[in-house]
Amino acid sequence: MVKTIRVSEEYHEWLTAHKDEGETMEEALRRMTRGPSPDDVAGLLTDAEAETAKAAVEDLRGRDEDRLSAAKEAFEGDDG
């Protein structure tokens, strides 16, 4: 569901000026307000869904670490 909010023209201009390139207004507002609060999302997932999500995050972190290690090796490797 999408909701529309009203803001003044001045605030809209300010927000647009502080938005990162490629960022949507929602993403900018979330970044600037650090939302949503953990209390707002508590209980949205079952314990099983939460464990699946945690495992997916750990898997992604592992892939990032592997790619970082490979990049470091490529740069540090064969200096001649």
C-alpha positions as CSV (number, residue, x, y, z in Angstrom):
1,M,0.0,0.0,0.0
2,V,1.3,3.5,-0.9
3,K,0.4,6.5,1.2
4,T,0.8,10.2,0.2
5,I,2.1,12.7,2.7
6,R,1.9,16.5,2.3
7,V,4.9,18.6,2.9
8,S,5.6,22.3,2.3
9,E,7.3,23.3,-0.9
10,E,10.3,24.5,1.1
11,Y,10.7,21.2,2.8
12,H,10.3,19.3,-0.4
13,E,13.0,21.4,-2.0
14,W,15.3,20.9,1.0
15,L,14.7,17.1,1.0
16,T,15.3,17.0,-2.8
17,A,18.6,18.9,-2.3
18,H,19.7,16.4,0.4
19,K,18.7,13.3,-1.4
20,D,21.5,11.1,-2.6
21,E,21.8,10.4,-6.4
22,G,19.5,7.6,-7.4
23,E,17.8,7.6,-4.0
24,T,14.0,7.7,-3.8
25,M,12.2,10.2,-1.6
26,E,11.2,7.3,0.7
27,E,14.8,6.1,0.9
28,A,16.0,9.6,1.7
29,L,13.4,10.0,4.4
30,R,14.2,6.6,5.9
31,R,18.0,7.5,5.9
32,M,17.4,10.9,7.5
33,T,14.9,9.7,10.1
34,R,16.6,6.3,10.7
35,G,13.3,4.5,10.4
36,P,11.5,2.4,10.9
37,S,12.1,1.8,14.6
38,P,12.6,-1.8,15.7
39,D,9.5,-1.5,17.8
40,D,7.5,-0.8,14.6
41,V,8.6,-4.0,12.9
42,A,8.8,-6.3,16.0
43,G,6.6,-9.4,15.5
44,L,6.3,-9.1,11.7
45,L,8.2,-12.3,11.1
46,T,7.7,-15.7,12.7
47,D,10.7,-17.2,14.5
48,A,11.3,-19.5,11.5
49,E,11.1,-16.6,9.1
50,A,13.5,-14.6,11.2
51,E,16.0,-17.4,11.3
52,T,15.8,-17.8,7.5
53,A,16.4,-14.0,7.1
54,K,19.4,-14.2,9.5
55,A,20.9,-17.1,7.6
56,A,20.5,-15.2,4.3
57,V,22.2,-12.1,5.8
58,E,25.1,-14.2,7.1
59,D,25.4,-15.9,3.6
60,L,25.6,-12.5,1.9
61,R,28.2,-11.3,4.4
62,G,30.2,-14.4,3.7
63,R,30.1,-13.7,0.0
64,D,31.2,-10.1,0.5
65,E,34.1,-11.3,2.7
66,D,35.1,-13.8,0.0
67,R,35.0,-11.2,-2.7
68,L,36.9,-8.7,-0.6
69,S,39.6,-11.3,0.1
70,A,39.8,-12.1,-3.6
71,A,40.2,-8.4,-4.5
72,K,42.9,-8.0,-1.8
73,E,44.8,-11.0,-3.2
74,A,44.6,-9.6,-6.7
75,F,46.0,-6.3,-5.7
76,E,48.7,-7.6,-3.3
77,G,49.6,-10.6,-5.5
78,D,52.0,-10.6,-8.4
79,D,54.1,-7.5,-7.9
80,G,56.8,-8.9,-10.0
